[in-house]
């Protein structure tokens, strides 16, 4: 067997020994939806609307098409080999050792920063009820609760995430349903001004032109972060051959319905000029509807939405560190699992670093959210790009008879791969256009320089292909 074959066999053996396939189909689908429907929509939409107006809908449509190809490419790779390491393992096999190292650590870093953003959002939402509470207190409380939930067992994580995701999806469905009723039947109090003409009568559908749409692309792609969580759950999914293709196909169109559908209804009910940055447009809308207590209910829902995404982040960072430790690309302690078959040390380390978000909420509460979300997008763009590059490598390996073909395939390859990569490059460049997101441009080279140093320190080249022995703490 080749060194790569030995690596893959060892990885499968450790996952079968250490992890438990306790995630059912409903868990997998809700985890992907829960990871992607979070603060980017419930809080970030207000700022994005102020930049692009109704043209934000076009941004989400473009981003959704790109995400479709990324998810189909990932789905094809998952059918080839469903493991917890997912795209980091595929990068290692089809791109190279450094790509695997950089992808694993970058994805871990992405979810660390997303976790910081989500607990920041929880703190902002809590201010709706308790404006005098320091922002760092609810951020810390949220992080602690989710950390302990993730330490218990994967099935507990799956149930918590299932109900978190179900709550926010139910709210989106209710908002779309109530909004459609108002638009169709003129229900009060919004009936007098609610109309689909609001999408184009206030300075046009694209009031800030193409530039406005382009400036929102980073925020749109930030909102889509999390759909690739299907890949991280692969090592703990029951019947992955049946569950993963179904989840991959359904999650994209469901997210597009929720995002685009919600935005269409929202900006039809009220002129987009009334929606303000820094305020959840969903809470604002239900306040305008005049339904008693509705705004408080929605505020509770958006808190669960942010907590859901942070919950997904703690799960995914722990599993990614587990995989990196197997390949001697992280301290071997992260390869240990506890009696509940949870990589507890890796989960604990990740949660501690998410605590930096608590510190930022104490030191610079007004800037914490924008800084964190911009930085997290850099790692997401890298991860998505690597998925497409690894898919190209996989297809070449199949053509050369070095890898088995699967029935679940991404359409349009290889042209679609290159178009998606060009889009990723364009979004990366757009980060430099706005002062608020430019911080990511400064952080990115520092991060990748640290990765280069870490890779050399870890041994580099072929040593990364030899898995470390995972052990179980009793």
N, C-alpha and C positions, 0 to 999 in steps of 0.2 A: 504493500500500500504506500501511496505517496504521503509526504508530510501533511498536505492539506487533508487527505482522507483520514489520516490518524487524528488530526485536529477535530474534524467533524464528528468522528466516532466517539472521541473522548468527551466532546461537548454534549452529545446526546446522552452518553452514559451518566454524566454528572447531573444533568437535568432530571433524568428518570429517577436517580437516586435521591436527589436533594429536594426537588420541587414537587408539587402535587397539582394535577390537572383538575382544579376545583372550580374553574370558571366555565359556566354554562353559556349557551348561545345568547340568552338574554343579557347576561353579564357583559359578554364581549361587545355586543352592539351598543349597550348603554355606556360602557367605558369609553368607546370611541366618540360617541355623541357627547358624553359628559366632558371629555377632555377638550373638545372643540367648541362647544357652546358654553362660553363663560364670560369673563370680564370683557373680552374683546367686543362682544355684542352688547351686553347689558350696560356697560359703562362707556366703553370706547366709541360706540356708535354716535354718541352725542358730539364728540369732538370731530369725528370723521364727517358727519353731516354738515358741520359748520365750515368744512374745507371744500367739500364737493357738492353739497346740496343733494338733490335727487340723483345726480350722477354717480353717487355712491353705489347705487344699485348696479350700474354697469361695472364698477370695480369688483363687486362681489361675484357677478356673473363670470367675468374674466378669470378671477382667482379660483372660482369653483371649477371651471373647465380644466385649469392647470392641476388642481388637486385631484380631479378625476383620473388623469393620466398617472399621477404619482401613486395614487392608491391602487390602480390596476397593475402598475409595475411592481409595487410592493406585494400585492396579492399573488402575482405569478411567482415571485421569489419565495413567498411563504409556502406555497404549494410544493415548491422544490424541496424546501427544508424548513419546517416550522420549529424554530428554537427561540428561546428567550432573548438571545443576543441579537436576533433579527438583523437589521441593516448594518450593525457593526460587524457581525459575522460575515455578511454578504460582501461588505467592503473589503474585509480581510481576504476573502477567497477570490473575488473577481477584480479587485482594483489593486490592492497591495497592503502590506503590513501597516505602513504609516496611515493609510486611509482608514483601516479598521480602528487603529488606536485613536486617531483624531475624531472619527465619527462617534465612537463610544463615549469619549470624554465630552465632546461638544454637545451630544444629546443629553448627557447628564447635566451639563452646565445650562442648557436651554431650560430644562424642567426645574432646576434650582431657581433660576430667575423668574420663571412663570409662577412658581410657588410663592416667591416674594411678591409678585404683582397681585396674586389672588388674595393673599392675606392683607395686602394694602387695600384692595377693593372692599374686603369685608369691613375693615376699619372705617372706610369712607361711608359705607352704607349704614353702619351702626350710628354714625353721627346724625342720621335722619331722625332717629328717636332720642339719642343722648348726645347732643352737640358738645357737651362740656367734658366728655370722657377723652383723655389723651389717646391719640390715634394708635399708639403702640400697644395698648392693653388688649383690645379685641384682636389685634393681629397675633399677639403671643398666645392668647387663649385658643384661637382657631388652630394654630400650628400644633399645640400640645394635644388637643383632642384627636386630630387626624393622625398624628404620629402614633399614638397608642392604638388606634383602630387598625393601622397598617401592621403593627407588630403581632397581632393575634393570630390571624390565618388568612390565606388568600381568599377563602370563601367569605370571610367577614368583610374584607375589602370589597369583594364583588357585590355583596348585598348593600353595603353602605353606598357605593357608587351607583348601583342600580336605582335606589330610591332617590338619591340626590338628583340624578339625571332625569328621572321620571317627573319629579316635582317641577323642574324648570321647563321641561318639554310641555307638560300640562299647562303651565302658565302661558307659553308661547301660543299653543293651540287656542287657549281661551281668549287671548288678546286678538289673534287673527279672526276668530269666530265672532267676537263682540264687535270688532272693527268692521267686518263685512256686514253685520246686521245694521250698524249705524249708516254705512255707506248705501246699502240697498233700501232701507226702510226709513231713513231720516230720523232715527231715534235721537232723543235729546240726551245731554245738552250740546253735543258736538254736531248735531244734524244740520244746523244752519250753515256751518262753514265747511263741513266734511264733504270732500269731493275728490275724485281722482284727478280733477283738473289742478289740484294743488301741486301735482308732480311737475307741472310745466308753466303755471301762470305766475310764479314768483321768481322773476328773472330767468326763466327758462329751465329746462331739464338739467342742463350743465351750466349753472350760473358762473362758474369759474373756469370754464373751458376744459380742454384736455389736461392742462396742467393741474387743475384741481383733482381730476380723477387720478392722475399719476401720483400726486402727493398722498392720496389715501391708500395706495397699494400696500405700503408697509403695514398700516393698521389693519387692512383687510387680511393680509397674510398672517399677521399676528393672531387675528381672530380664528384662523383655520388651524393654528398649531394644536396638535393633539389628535388629529385624525389618524396619524401613524401609530398611535398607541396599540392598534390591532397587532402590529408587529411585535411589540414588547410582551403582549399577553399570550403569544403563540406557544410558549413553553409551558403554559399552565391552562391551556384550553382543552376542554373535552371534545373528542372527535374533531380535531383541527381540519381534517380534509373536507368535512361538511360545513363546519361553522365558519371558517375564515373566508371562503369565497362569498358566502351569503352576507356576512358582515361587511366585507369590502364593498360589495355592490350597493348595499342598502344605505350605508352611512353617507355616501356622497350626495345622493339625491335627497335624503332626508335633511341634511344640513342645508342644502340649497333652498329647500322649501321653507325651512325655519328662518334662515337669514333673509333671503330675498322676499319671501312672503311677509315676514314681519316688517321689513323696511317699507315695502310697498303700501301696506295697510297703514303703518304709522304716519308716513309722510302724505298720505291721502287724508287722514283724519284731521291733521293740523298742518299748517304751512311749516315748511322746514325751518323757516327763519325764527320760529318760536322755540326750537329745540336748542339748548345751550350746552357748550362743552363743560365737562366736569359734573354734569347732572345726568342721572340715568334717564334716558328718554322714556323708558317704560313706566317708571314711577311718575314722571311728569304727565304722561298721557292718562294714566288712571286717575290722577288727581283732577285732570280736566274733565274726565267723564262724570265726576261727581258721585261715584258709587261709594257709599259709606264704608270706610275701612279698607277700600280696595288698594289704595296707595301703600298702606302698611303691609298688606298681604304681599303685594308685588315686591316691596322692599325685602321682606323675609325670603321670598323666592330668589331674588338676585343674590342674597347672601349665601343661600344654599348652592347657587350656581358657581359662585367664586370658590366656596369650600369644596365643591365637587372637583373643580379643575386642580386645586391644590392637592386633594386626595389622590388624583391620578398622577400628579407630579411626584409625590412621595413614593408611590408604587413603582413608577417607571425608573426613577433614579436608583432605587434599591436594586432592581433587576439588572440595570445596565452596569452598575458597579460589580455585581455578582459575576457577570460575564467577563468584564475586564480583568477581574482577579483570576479567573480560570486561565487566562492567557498571559499571566504574569505582567499585565499592564496596569495593575493596581495592587495595593497591599493584599497579601493572601488572606488576611483576616476578613476581607469583604466576600470571600468565597464560602464562608461558613453560613450554615442555616441553623435556626433554633429548632426546638422540639416540634414546633408547629410548621416546620418546613418553610420558614420565612427567612430571607437573608437579613437578619435583624441588625447586624453590625453595619451593613451598607445602608439600611434604612435610617438608622440612628445618625450616622455621619451626614447623610443628605439633609435630614431634618435640622441638624445643628447649623449647617451652612445656610439653610433657608432662614434661620434666625437672624441672619444679616439684614433681612428685610424688616424685621422688628426694629433693629437699630436705625435703619434709614427712616422708618416711620417716626422714630423719636427725634432724630437729628434734623432731617429735611422732609417733613411730611408733605409739603406742597409740591415737591419735585420727584418724590420717590417713584410714583407710578409711571410717569413718562420715561424716566431714565431706565427703569428696569425693563419695561416692555420693548424699548428700542434695542437694548443689548440682547435680549432673548431672541429677537428675530434673526440675528446674525447666525446663531447656531442652528436655527430652524432651516434657513436657506441652505446652509452647508449640508445638513442631514438630507433634505429633499433632493439636493443636487446629487449627492452620493448614491441615493436610491436609484436615480435615473442612470448614473454612470455604471453602477453595479449591474443594473438590468441589461445594459449594453454588453457588459462583459459576460453575463450569463448567457445571453442569446448567442454570442460568439462561441462560447464553450459548448452549447448545444449543437451548433452547426458543425463543430469540430469533433463531435462525438465524445466530448469530455464531461458532459453533464446530461442528465435525463430531461427530456421535454415534459411539460405538464399541459393539461387540457385548459386550464384557466390562464389566458394570455392577455397581455396588454395590446390593444389595437394601435395601429399606426407606427409601430417601431420599424426602423430607428429614427424616422423623421420626427415623430412626436417627442422622443427623448431630447433631441437637439433643440427643438422649439421651447420645451420646458426649461432647459438649461439657459437659453437666451433670456427667457423671462426672469429667471432667478437673478441673472446678472443685472438686468434692468432694475429690478426691485432693490438690489444691493446699492446701485448707483443713486436711486431716489432717496435713500436714507440721508445723503449729504445735502439734499435740497432744503430741508427744514431745520432750523436751529434746534428744535426740541429733540429731533431724532439723530442729530449729527454726533451725539456722544457715542453712538454705536460704531461710527467710522473710526473713532479714536481707540475704542476698546478692542476692536477686531484684530488689528495687527499685534497688539500686546498678547491677546489670548492665543493666537496661533504661534507666536514666538515661544510662549510658555509650553505649548504642546510639543514644539520641536525639541525644547530642552528636556521635557518629560520623557519624550520618546527615546532620546539618546540615553537618558538616565535609566530607563527601563530595559535597555539592552539593544533596542532597535532590531531591524531586519528579522532574521529567521527565529530568534529566540521568542518572538511574540507569537509564533505559531505553535508553541508547545504549551498545552494547558497545564496550569498548576493543579495539584490535587486538592479538590474541595473537601472540606471536612464538616462534620455536623456537631454543633455544640449540644451537649446533653444537660 
